[in-house]
Amino acid sequence: MTELLFDEIPSLDLADFISENDSKRKKFVDDLGEAYQQIGFVAIRNHFLTDALSAKLYKAVKSFFDLEEVTKQKYEIPELAGQRGYVGKGKEHAKGRNTGDLKEFYHIGQEVTDKDPIKEEYPNNVWPEIIPDFKSTSLEVYRRLEQTGMEILKAISLYLELPENYFSPRVKNGNSILRPIHYFPIENSQEIPPDAVRAAEHGDINLITLLMGASADGLQVLRRDGKWIPITALPNQLIINVGDMLERLTNGKLKSTIHRVVNPPTHLMNMPRYSIPFFMHPRSEMNLAALSNCVDEANPKKWDDITAGEFLNQRLKEIGLRK
């Protein structure tokens, strides 16, 4: 495949894939696969999340992060290793760094509503009942993003010449996380470490990440030639990128591209930024061993076999959330 250097990420219409038009579906699959091989990011329109629901969640999230520190800390449960509830400022850092990111966030996990025994693996969600609509809106957004992610994974399956529903049983009741993030204002830049940034360069841990539009610019993606390009989701789009688990499963065929959230100019450091990614994870027992059709003499196996649960635990230690 000829290497392409995108100046912006490709935009695709999910309605083409969901349609019954075979040629539209095939073009969507081909375009998605090429984008994920080249830059690892796409913008998707006609997904299942509405702008109104997104705005409603942002309103609830902002209300939570506006609370006093002592109140927010009531929802931080140290023994959960940051997997549910509130995680305070500077607690997480990128792999390979020690300086904490300039952010605080909240984790909402899978609510298993059937009799699936995997429920025992997941801690209960922690809900700030003092914020109206936080729970109901978060769960509705979670389901709609999960539904969108399921369709993207079907298209990925077809691109990889797998059965269309290859991922479906592997992500049903998966360990996915909705993460509202507050990149808090900095009134005095002298009070933070000189190398501190909103989110240092990193790859995501999971299969795919779905990101609704943030409240401000700052997200950048590292192109193959070493150039950082800015990404902003339009109001009707989701940004959906490949995570490390999917890169590992495909032996590097699909790219988990390094990205970051840069600090704004000095005169805007006192302005907050909000972002809400959905990290789509499989079930912990999913084997991430390279698919046989992604390994050959020209592309030998790159990584040892590991399960999704083992990989997640390894990475949580590397980013400072699990001891």
C-alpha positions, 0 to 999 in steps of 0.5 A: 500500500502506498503511504499517504500523509494526511493533512487532516483525518478522513471523514466517513459516513456510518450510514453508508455501512449500515445501509443495505447498499453493498457498494456503499458498505464495501467503500466504507470498509475499504476507506476505514481500513486504509485510514486505520492503516495510514493514520489510525484516526477517522471522523464519523458522522451519522453515528448514534449519539445526538448533539443534544445528548452530548450537550446534556452530558457536558453540562452535567460533567461541568457541574461536577468538576465545578464542585469544591475539591473536598466534595469531589474527593468523596467520589475518589475510591483509591482501592479501585485503581481509578477504574470507577469514580473520580480521579484527582488532578495529576494522578495519571501520567503517560507511559514512560513519564513521571510528571502527571498530566494537567487534568482530572477525570471521572470513570464510568464503567460497564453496567451488566444488566443480564446474568453474565458472570463477568459482572463479578469482575467489575466494580460498581459505578460511583455516582455523584447523586448531587448532580442531576442527570449525571447518572442517567445521561452518562449511561445513555451516552455510554450505550449509544457510543458502545452501539456505534463502536460495535458497527465500527468493529464490524467494518474492521472485521470485514476489512481484516477478512474476518466474520462480520460479527468476530468482535461482537461476543468479545466486546459484549459486556466488555470493560469499556470506560466513559471518561469525562475529562477536565483540563483545569485552568492554570492561573499561574504557570510558575506553579506547575512543573516545566514539562507538565502538559494537559495530556502527554503523547500516548497511545490508547490502551483499548481496541478503539476510542470514540471521542465526541467534540471537545470544548476547545482545541488542543488534540494533535496526532503524530503523522508518520513523517513526524509532523503533528497535525491538529484534530477537532471534531465537528459538532455532528462527528465522532473521532474514532481511533485505533487503540494499542489492543487492536494494533497488537491483535492485527500485528501492527497492520492497523495503527494505534497512532500517538496523540496528545493534548497540548497546552494552550497559549499562555494567555489562554492557560486560565481557560478550562477544556473538557473532553469525553472519550469512550474507551472501548475494551473487550472482555478480559479473557479476549486473546490479543495474539496476532491474527494469523492473516496479519503475520507473514514473512514480510511482517513477522509477529511483533508481540508475545501473546497476552489477554486483554485483561493482562494487557490492561493491568500492565498498562494501568501500572505503567501510567500510575493508576495501579500500584 
